[in-house]
Protein backbone atom coordinates (compact mmCIF):
# COMPACT_ATOMS: atom_id res chain seq x y z
CA UNK A 1 0.00 0.00 0.00
CA UNK A 2 1.27 3.48 -0.90
CA UNK A 3 1.76 6.20 1.66
CA UNK A 4 0.56 9.68 0.80
CA UNK A 5 1.03 12.88 2.76
CA UNK A 6 -1.91 13.33 5.11
CA UNK A 7 -3.46 16.23 3.22
CA UNK A 8 -3.37 14.46 -0.16
CA UNK A 9 -4.78 11.28 -1.58
CA UNK A 10 -4.05 9.30 -4.73
CA UNK A 11 -6.41 11.45 -6.83
CA UNK A 12 -4.57 14.64 -5.84
CA UNK A 13 -1.24 13.03 -6.70
CA UNK A 14 -2.63 11.96 -10.10
CA UNK A 15 -3.75 15.55 -10.75
CA UNK A 16 -0.32 16.94 -9.88
CA UNK A 17 1.58 14.52 -12.11
CA UNK A 18 -0.95 14.97 -14.92
CA UNK A 19 -0.57 18.74 -14.77
CA UNK A 20 3.23 18.46 -14.72
CA UNK A 21 3.28 16.06 -17.66
CA UNK A 22 3.00 18.93 -20.14
CA UNK A 23 6.16 20.81 -21.13
CA UNK A 24 4.48 24.24 -21.21
CA UNK A 25 2.99 23.75 -17.74
CA UNK A 26 6.38 22.71 -16.35
CA UNK A 27 7.78 25.91 -17.87
CA UNK A 28 5.06 27.95 -16.20
CA UNK A 29 5.81 26.30 -12.84
CA UNK A 30 9.51 27.03 -13.38
CA UNK A 31 8.82 30.71 -14.05
CA UNK A 32 6.49 31.01 -11.08
CA UNK A 33 9.08 29.45 -8.78
CA UNK A 34 10.96 32.76 -9.00
CA UNK A 35 8.03 35.18 -8.58
CA UNK A 36 4.31 35.61 -9.32
CA UNK A 37 3.31 36.84 -12.76
CA UNK A 38 0.31 38.02 -14.71
CA UNK A 39 -1.40 35.66 -17.13
CA UNK A 40 -0.40 37.98 -19.97
CA UNK A 41 3.27 37.87 -18.92
CA UNK A 42 3.17 34.06 -18.86
CA UNK A 43 1.48 33.94 -22.27
CA UNK A 44 4.18 36.15 -23.76
CA UNK A 45 7.03 34.26 -22.08
CA UNK A 46 5.77 30.93 -23.42
CA UNK A 47 4.61 32.18 -26.82
CA UNK A 48 0.98 31.19 -26.17
CA UNK A 49 -2.32 32.82 -27.03
CA UNK A 50 -4.52 33.95 -24.16
CA UNK A 51 -6.98 31.05 -24.69
CA UNK A 52 -4.06 28.57 -24.68
CA UNK A 53 -2.43 29.99 -21.53
CA UNK A 54 -5.80 29.95 -19.75
CA UNK A 55 -6.12 26.24 -20.56
CA UNK A 56 -2.74 25.55 -18.94
CA UNK A 57 -3.48 27.83 -15.99
CA UNK A 58 -6.77 26.00 -15.41
CA UNK A 59 -4.99 22.61 -15.39
CA UNK A 60 -2.43 23.87 -12.88
CA UNK A 61 -5.19 25.38 -10.72
CA UNK A 62 -7.17 22.13 -10.73
CA UNK A 63 -4.05 20.32 -9.52
CA UNK A 64 -3.73 23.01 -6.82
CA UNK A 65 -0.23 23.87 -8.01
CA UNK A 66 -0.98 27.56 -8.50
CA UNK A 67 -3.38 30.16 -7.23
CA UNK A 68 -4.92 32.97 -9.24
CA UNK A 69 -6.21 36.32 -8.04
CA UNK A 70 -7.94 38.93 -10.12
CA UNK A 71 -7.25 42.61 -9.41
CA UNK A 72 -9.27 44.82 -11.70
CA UNK A 73 -8.86 43.39 -15.19
CA UNK A 74 -5.55 41.68 -14.45
CA UNK A 75 -5.15 38.04 -13.40
CA UNK A 76 -2.15 37.36 -11.17
CA UNK A 77 -0.79 33.84 -10.74
CA UNK A 78 1.49 32.43 -8.03
CA UNK A 79 2.97 29.03 -7.32
CA UNK A 80 1.56 27.07 -4.37
CA UNK A 81 4.86 25.61 -3.19
CA UNK A 82 3.22 23.39 -0.62
CA UNK A 83 1.24 21.61 -3.32
CA UNK A 84 4.35 21.12 -5.45
CA UNK A 85 5.86 19.39 -2.43
CA UNK A 86 3.34 16.57 -2.90
CA UNK A 87 5.18 15.26 -5.95
CA UNK A 88 8.51 15.72 -4.22
CA UNK A 89 7.33 13.86 -1.10
CA UNK A 90 6.01 10.98 -3.18
CA UNK A 91 9.26 10.66 -5.13
CA UNK A 92 11.49 11.03 -2.08
CA UNK A 93 9.83 8.15 -0.22
CA UNK A 94 11.57 5.85 -2.72
CA UNK A 95 14.98 7.50 -2.54
CA UNK A 96 16.34 5.05 0.03
CA UNK A 97 15.26 2.17 -2.19
CA UNK A 98 16.90 3.45 -5.37
CA UNK A 99 20.02 1.56 -4.43
CA UNK A 100 23.38 2.05 -5.99
CA UNK A 101 25.00 1.25 -9.31
CA UNK A 102 25.70 -2.32 -8.17
CA UNK A 103 21.95 -2.94 -7.92
CA UNK A 104 21.21 -2.94 -11.63
CA UNK A 105 18.85 -5.15 -13.55
CA UNK A 106 21.80 -6.90 -15.17
CA UNK A 107 23.31 -7.73 -11.76
CA UNK A 108 19.97 -8.96 -10.49
CA UNK A 109 19.52 -11.28 -13.48
CA UNK A 110 23.08 -12.56 -13.10
CA UNK A 111 22.44 -13.33 -9.42
CA UNK A 112 19.41 -15.42 -10.37
CA UNK A 113 21.53 -17.51 -12.74
CA UNK A 114 24.09 -18.37 -10.07
C-alpha positions in Angstrom: 0.0 0.0 0.0 1.3 3.5 -0.9 1.8 6.2 1.7 0.6 9.7 0.8 1.0 12.9 2.8 -1.9 13.3 5.1 -3.5 16.2 3.2 -3.4 14.5 -0.2 -4.8 11.3 -1.6 -4.0 9.3 -4.7 -6.4 11.5 -6.8 -4.6 14.6 -5.8 -1.2 13.0 -6.7 -2.6 12.0 -10.1 -3.8 15.5 -10.7 -0.3 16.9 -9.9 1.6 14.5 -12.1 -1.0 15.0 -14.9 -0.6 18.7 -14.8 3.2 18.5 -14.7 3.3 16.1 -17.7 3.0 18.9 -20.1 6.2 20.8 -21.1 4.5 24.2 -21.2 3.0 23.8 -17.7 6.4 22.7 -16.4 7.8 25.9 -17.9 5.1 28.0 -16.2 5.8 26.3 -12.8 9.5 27.0 -13.4 8.8 30.7 -14.1 6.5 31.0 -11.1 9.1 29.4 -8.8 11.0 32.8 -9.0 8.0 35.2 -8.6 4.3 35.6 -9.3 3.3 36.8 -12.8 0.3 38.0 -14.7 -1.4 35.7 -17.1 -0.4 38.0 -20.0 3.3 37.9 -18.9 3.2 34.1 -18.9 1.5 33.9 -22.3 4.2 36.1 -23.8 7.0 34.3 -22.1 5.8 30.9 -23.4 4.6 32.2 -26.8 1.0 31.2 -26.2 -2.3 32.8 -27.0 -4.5 33.9 -24.2 -7.0 31.0 -24.7 -4.1 28.6 -24.7 -2.4 30.0 -21.5 -5.8 30.0 -19.7 -6.1 26.2 -20.6 -2.7 25.6 -18.9 -3.5 27.8 -16.0 -6.8 26.0 -15.4 -5.0 22.6 -15.4 -2.4 23.9 -12.9 -5.2 25.4 -10.7 -7.2 22.1 -10.7 -4.0 20.3 -9.5 -3.7 23.0 -6.8 -0.2 23.9 -8.0 -1.0 27.6 -8.5 -3.4 30.2 -7.2 -4.9 33.0 -9.2 -6.2 36.3 -8.0 -7.9 38.9 -10.1 -7.3 42.6 -9.4 -9.3 44.8 -11.7 -8.9 43.4 -15.2 -5.6 41.7 -14.5 -5.2 38.0 -13.4 -2.2 37.4 -11.2 -0.8 33.8 -10.7 1.5 32.4 -8.0 3.0 29.0 -7.3 1.6 27.1 -4.4 4.9 25.6 -3.2 3.2 23.4 -0.6 1.2 21.6 -3.3 4.4 21.1 -5.4 5.9 19.4 -2.4 3.3 16.6 -2.9 5.2 15.3 -6.0 8.5 15.7 -4.2 7.3 13.9 -1.1 6.0 11.0 -3.2 9.3 10.7 -5.1 11.5 11.0 -2.1 9.8 8.2 -0.2 11.6 5.8 -2.7 15.0 7.5 -2.5 16.3 5.0 0.0 15.3 2.2 -2.2 16.9 3.5 -5.4 20.0 1.6 -4.4 23.4 2.1 -6.0 25.0 1.3 -9.3 25.7 -2.3 -8.2 21.9 -2.9 -7.9 21.2 -2.9 -11.6 18.8 -5.1 -13.5 21.8 -6.9 -15.2 23.3 -7.7 -11.8 20.0 -9.0 -10.5 19.5 -11.3 -13.5 23.1 -12.6 -13.1 22.4 -13.3 -9.4 19.4 -15.4 -10.4 21.5 -17.5 -12.7 24.1 -18.4 -10.1 
